[in-house]
Amino acid sequence: MTGNLQHFARWGLLLTREAVAAGVAARQLSRSLDAEGWQRVVRGAWAAPGIELTPWIKARAVQILHPQLVLSHRAAASLHRIELLREAIEFTASDSPTGRRHGFMVHRTPLAPAEVCVRHGLRATTPLRTVHDLLLCGPRDEALVAVDSALGPRVVSGRRRSGLVSTARLTAACSTHPTRRHRTPRATGWLALADPRSGSPAETVARLRMHDAGLHPLSQAEMRAGTGRRIVADFLFVREGVVVEIEGYAYHGSREAHRRDLDRFNALSACPEVRLILRFPATTVFRTPDRMLSEIRAALASHRSVGGK
């Protein structure tokens, strides 16, 4: 039976209704599929033997069963390789009740045909609509991590991609959205805090933490070392000459990465504008940002007084 049923499977998924339509007796189907190693994903859908039952497999099954559901928000962001603080499977539909279906959040809001695309065989909102939705829904930090990632070129999961949206188009989308107009001022205000030059989610969150604390360094500050080498610092407090560097989770993943890190640190130290370099791991940014802010304030106060003398 498996050989025949595999013919009707899509992306390794088989719908009960299609198997029955193909002539399989409904009363025998579940028992036969179970005996042959097929796995029930959701009511009415089975995964082929050996397929890992991930949330994405379940999401694909749900979309096959309910074609009106379009992957959106964080789910669409993941498909477009837009970085996030947390991942989740979410759908949007124009005519479906808001709430949960098969354990997934469903948003009810109009979607124009031009706002839907296909990624890896899944129907999803376009990058512009995706980031727009995240801006409207919030929270702020999560939305701006996605906005920064979408605005600029990034290396995500080891693959480089170009920028996906522009600030101008995103601003226009926020101002012309047919619903949720009451959220437009908030979304527009958040968008003003975005920085397409940000290099990672940790950098975005660090910048927002400093902004909230009244600290406003120059982001992605370009300088020249004594050798003439161009180097870009994550953040530079120009008056005090204090550089703040945010280190990613995967730093020092190899000897070569460690060597490049040392070379970059030495080059930064040789820049005439730099008096002090503070380096913080992403874990500090996300878990203990007050510690980061305290060290930055202390460094600024120290070098401000030295500069005043």
Secondary structure, DSSP 8 states (H G I E B T S, - for coil): -HHHHHTT-BTTEEEHHHHHHTT--HHHHHHHHHHTT-EEEETTEEE-TT----HHHHHHHHHHH-TT-EE-HHHHHHHTT---SS---EEEESSS-SEEETTEEEEE----GGGEEEETTEEEE-HHHHHHHHHHH--HHHHHHHHHHHHS-EEETTEEE-----HHHHHHHHHH-SS-GGGHHHHHHHHTT--TT--SHHHHHHHHHHHHTT---EEEEEEE-TT--EEEEEEEETTTTEEEEEE-TTTT-SHHHHHHHHHHHHHHHTSTT-SEEEEEEHHHHHH-HHHHHHHHHHHHHHHHHHHH-
